Amino acid sequence: MSLVRLIYKNIKSKLKKYIPVRFYIMRDYYKYNNRFFSKKNIVSFSDRVFSWKLDKKLSDYAIYVDKYKVRDFVSSKAGEHYLPKLLKVCTTADDFNISEMPQKFVVKLNNGCGFNLVVTDKNKYSDNEIRDLIKQWLKSDYYTTSKERQYKNIKQVVLCEEYIESNGCLKDYKFYCINGEVEFVQVIAERKNGNAKHNYYSKEWTPLNVSRQDFVAGEVESKPRNFEEAVELAKMLSKSFSFVRVDLYIEEKIYFGELTFTPGNGYIRFIPSSFDRELAKKMKLEFRG
């Protein structure tokens, strides 16, 4: 990257902080949907998510997207046995000590998306390597990039959690819930090789003819042995909200992942469009908590 482009990128990044949030969101909506946003014309899933992003009340949900504080919510609603074991909470990089960690563990930031490190052999890392990563994460500002209000004003900490053993690649089970009921389940597999496969199922595990243009489908899988328990857990955790996506891991036992109120930051189109539009009709903007 040339020096001029690097300077331009840095200036652009800093200017983002000063752009009014509403203008920023409206601009992004136009770029993605090729039309101006209107509350009178909510027809797609993207429309619905952007309408949430424009509402200041979304900032009240910070406690639920904070991967540290949400543990108390999950524990009170469903029990702490659904939570990955917490090994360490780091408020500074110096809090981390690799000698305290088991051979396998996970490091993740409590705020944002993509801030995680899966360690399967701690002998391949040093304290300084992971501390440098923690320093970077604690300085990051996910809200400035995404403008999703729920990620603003979260006190950032880094969590060290147990490594979840899996027969193969760990899959994400994302339960889209409306008014405490599961609408459908998105299963993401094969993340490791960079070619993630997305499949969709009903709450009864019937394969759905649903896709997204930017992802390919994998093979239809057998229903997990404890899938019904996962559905009940998703319903239990989603009852407090008119819409939320409950992310779980389903192995020999079920682990809570996170709660998501604005999936894909609104940049999602489900195919066919009839499915996308029907989903938008069911979603009503109603804040609870």
Stockholm file with secondary structure:
# STOCKHOLM 1.0

chainA/1-289         MSLVRLIYKNIKSKLKKYIPVRFYIMRDYYKYNNRFFSKKNIVSFSDRVFSWKLDKKLSDYAIYVDKYKVRDFVSSKAGEHYLPKLLKVCTTADDFNISEMPQKFVVKLNNGCGFNLVVTDKNKYSDNEIRDLIKQWLKSDYYTTSKERQYKNIKQVVLCEEYIESNGCLKDYKFYCINGEVEFVQVIAERKNGNAKHNYYSKEWTPLNVSRQDFVAGEVESKPRNFEEAVELAKMLSKSFSFVRVDLYIEEKIYFGELTFTPGNGYIRFIPSSFDRELAKKMKLEFRG
#=GR chainA/1-289 SS CCHHHHHHHHHHHHHGGGSCHHHHHHHHHHHHHSSCCCTTCCCSHHHHHHHHHTCGGGGGGHHHHCTTTHHHHHHHHTCGGGSCCEEEEESSGGGCCGGGSCSSEEEEESSSSSCEEEESCGGGCCHHHHHHHHHHHHHCCHHHHHCCGGGTTCCCCEEEEECCCCSSSCCEEEEEEETTEEEEEEEEECTTTTCCEEEEECTTCCBCSCEETTBBCCCCCCCCTTHHHHHHHHHHHHTTCSEEEEEEEESSSEEEEEEESSGGGGCCCEESHHHHHHHHHHCCCCCCC
#=GC SS_cons         CCHHHHHHHHHHHHHGGGSCHHHHHHHHHHHHHSSCCCTTCCCSHHHHHHHHHTCGGGGGGHHHHCTTTHHHHHHHHTCGGGSCCEEEEESSGGGCCGGGSCSSEEEEESSSSSCEEEESCGGGCCHHHHHHHHHHHHHCCHHHHHCCGGGTTCCCCEEEEECCCCSSSCCEEEEEEETTEEEEEEEEECTTTTCCEEEEECTTCCBCSCEETTBBCCCCCCCCTTHHHHHHHHHHHHTTCSEEEEEEEESSSEEEEEEESSGGGGCCCEESHHHHHHHHHHCCCCCCC
//
